[in-house]
Amino acid sequence: MAKIHFLDLTFAELREILLSWGEPKFRAGQVWRWVYHNQIFDPAEMSNLPKELRQRLAQEFQFSLLRPLERIASQDGLTEKVLFETEDAQTVEAVLMRYRERNSVCISSQIGCPIGCPFCATGQSGFVRNLSAGEIAAQVLYFSQILRGERKRVTHVVLMGMGEPLLNFDAVWQAILSLNDPRGFGLGARHFTISTAGVIPGIERLAGEDLEVGLAVSLHAPDDALRDVLVPINKRYPLKDLMTAVRAYIERRGRRVTFEYALIAGVNDAEAQAQQTADLLRGLLCHVNLIPLNPTAGSSWRPSPVEKVRKFQEILEENGVRTTVRLRRGIDIQAGCGQLRHKHLLKEN
Ligand code: SF4
């Protein structure tokens, strides 16, 4: 009989199962706490549970969903990337970034990605499948276990790894709810950020959800012609409609939205494009992250030179648009989305 994937269960589902086994009501809270708070995945170690229950949990539940295949750290040791293997022998990546008091985990929501951005290794490898809620949460719990050994904890979770999270909304949302639940992991809603290529129905749904998580939108171009190429889902959800949805989101939530802009030399980094971007975003409660492109093997596109990045930033700031230039941390460990998996796939073929 196939085992039940523990991390795919909601708290209510776990309680139902344990009640059906004749366990008292409070048992679900104890088991949940062992996994999400203490990050103990072996029932034998769940010391406050009766022995028979520990045995039954081990028989019927599977607690770990991802197996780390490869773990590499940047030279300064602050960034770590892990390639996980799923039960069906697929691979998925996640990254831990330590920065002062922040320990951010960048996780994946899908295996591959259907959006197909031409500058992204994941986009180029095609789409395989959605990750389950448990596979999404497992990435965070893995790094949380590592940080526990350093007496630290995960402070931020960013859904900016492989895949488009708003095309796998249900699983992403369930994972966030599980990790937010104060009975276990207890990470505050504002410490999650969902990064989208611009899936409008997902943005609209997010605006109506109870939890206030952060929203980041990958902009990368200020006009439809170029954005159709760089972020192909723009053909389905063009800029004008996207901006209407983002504006509605900001009005409803009263929260700042982040725009990501990967600067590619000679493609989207001209002064005129900076001005167009400023015109598009002027007056909006937003922040722009300017990120010199993480170069991908096999692509001729290169990151914009520093002086171009500075000029682009200057133009936005002059127009009242707040910006940050994001350092390409972890470049020596191929921290760009999908690069480690891409290397692994090449090795297999
Ligand atoms: S950049 Fe993001 S949305 Fe685009 S293909 Fe890569 S993973 Fe998908």
Boltz pocket constraint, residues with backbone or C-beta under 6 A from the ligand:
constraints:
  - pocket:
      binder: B
      contacts: [[A, 112], [A, 113], [A, 114], [A, 115], [A, 116], [A, 117], [A, 120], [A, 121], [A, 122], [A, 123], [A, 124], [A, 160], [A, 161], [A, 162], [A, 163], [A, 164], [A, 197], [A, 230], [A, 337]]
      max_distance: 6.0
